[in-house]
Amino acid sequence: MTLVLLPGMMCDGRLFEHMPPHHCLAISQHDTVEALAADVLKKAPETFALGGLSMGGIVAMEVIRQAPDRVTRLCLMDTNCEAETDQIKAMRQPQIDKALAGGLDSVMRYEMKPNYLADSPSRADVLDLCMEMALGLGPEVFARQSVALRDRPDQKKTLGNWTKPTLILTGAQDRLCPMHRHKLMADLLPQATLTIIENAGHLPTLERPAATRAALSLWLKE
């Protein structure tokens, strides 16, 4: 069974470099979650296992809403099944304007990335890779992804209807998508396994790759 992985905002396939064999599909060409999910379904095999981290998890939930029969199992990592809060919505347009005006580096470096990671010896290297991925994708992708996240639908009903093998995984120190969001998803999915990666923040695939890979490998065998 093919594993399809969807990266987080302003990340590329390097986010999953140490994960089990997979296809990483970009989610960068549209400004709605619905269109991004439809694009994934066009590019994915007829049936597949699906995982997503952060924004990738948000798109993954829309994929199973649109085509539940095509997905055999689901992995949601460091993500959020609820619609955007008004407080976060209000921050999006100023960030978009700044990024499109040439300030993407500043937006990512000072407003977003510091919230992502746990304190660890690898933190600086992981942050450097995050900046490299973000600047490689560029300000137009940042704008499209920001709008898609701002306007995303609530997916609690989608999860409530889902009954296939599911892994909910989070870094213990994730401040962007904190623990209560993952416990909510676990409550909506009584058949799901909730796995907490210690000494990791929002990007456990990079911060604790061995532990995260082991969790995904176990989920794939369920």
Secondary structure, DSSP 4 states (H G I P E B T S, - for coil): --EEEE--TT--GGGGTTSSS-EE----S-SSHHHHHHHHHHHS-SSEEEEEETHHHHHHHHHHHH-GGGEEEEEEES---SPPPHHHHHHHHHHHHHIIIIIHHHIIIIIIGGGT--S-TTHHHHHHHHHHHHHHH-HHHHHHHHHHHHTPPP-HHHHHT--S-EEEEEETT-SSS-HHHHHHHHHH-TTPEEEEETT--S-HHHHSHHHHHHHHHHHHH-
